[in-house]
Every structure is written in C-alpha cells, then in structure tokens.
Amino acid sequence: EGTIVAREIRRLVAVSGLSQRQFAALAGTSAPRLSTYVNGLVTPSASMMVRFTRVSERAQERARRERGSSA
C-alpha cells in the first residue's frame, strides 16, 4: 500500500509542474518530509493526501490559465 501512495504523491507532484520544494511549501510541509512520502518511507495522513491533491489541482489550473493568457 505504501508504494501505491508514494506513486500517487509522485504523480501529483509531477503533474503540478512544481518542484518538490515548492509543492511541499504550498502543502504546508517541509521538503524533507515530502521526500519521506515520495519515497514511501512514511505514509501521509488522509488530510495530508487531500492537501497534496488540492495543491496539485491548483497548480495545474494556474498553469492552464497562464498558457491560455499567453496564446
């Protein structure tokens, strides 16, 4: 299970277009702590997963808006 969660966190960070450091800051955690989640060493709480999902979605939406305004 931990590896599935870690894979999902890696996906959320990747599609966000943010660095791990930026992603962690927006999610309200540290980059080293995010790294423990990404590497499957620690499984985050459900509320942290919700925060990760929201950060990723907001970053993707922001990127879409920026692409749209530059077209």
N, C-alpha and C positions, 0 to 999 in steps of 0.2 A: 504493500500500500504506500509506503513512504516514497518509493521510486515513482509511483504514479503521481503523487502530489508534487514531488520535485520536478517531474517532467512538465506538469501543468504550470508551475511557477516559472520555469524557464521559458515556456511558451508565452506566458503573459508578459514577461519582461521583453522578450524578443519582439513581439508584435507591437509593443508600446513605442518602440523606437527610441527608448530612453536608455541611458547607461544604468548599470546596476546601482551605482551611487545615487543617481537622480531618482530612480524608481524607489529605492529604499527611503530616501528623504520624503518623497511625496506620500509614501505609505506610512510614515511615522515610525520607521525603524532605522537601524544603522546598516551600513553596507556590510560589515562583518556578520551581522545577524542574518541579513538576507542571504548571504553566501551559505550559511548553515542550512537554510531552507532549500536553496537551489541545488545544493549538493546532497540533499536527502539525509543530512546528519540529524536534523531536528524537524519534526512535523509541526507546522504552524497551527494555531487555533483556527476554528471556523471563522471567527470575526476577522482575523488577520487575512485569511483567504478572501473574504469579502472585500477587504480594503485593497488587496492586490488586484482583484478583478476590477474594482472601480477605478483605480489608478490607471490600469491598462486601457480601459474603455475611454476614459477622459483623454488620455494621451493620444489615442488613435483618432478620436473625434477632433482634437485640436489640430493634428497633422492633416486630416481631411479638409478642415476649414482653411488652413494655410495654403494647401495645394490649390483649393478652389479659388482663393483670392488672388493667387499669382498667375492664374491661367488667363 
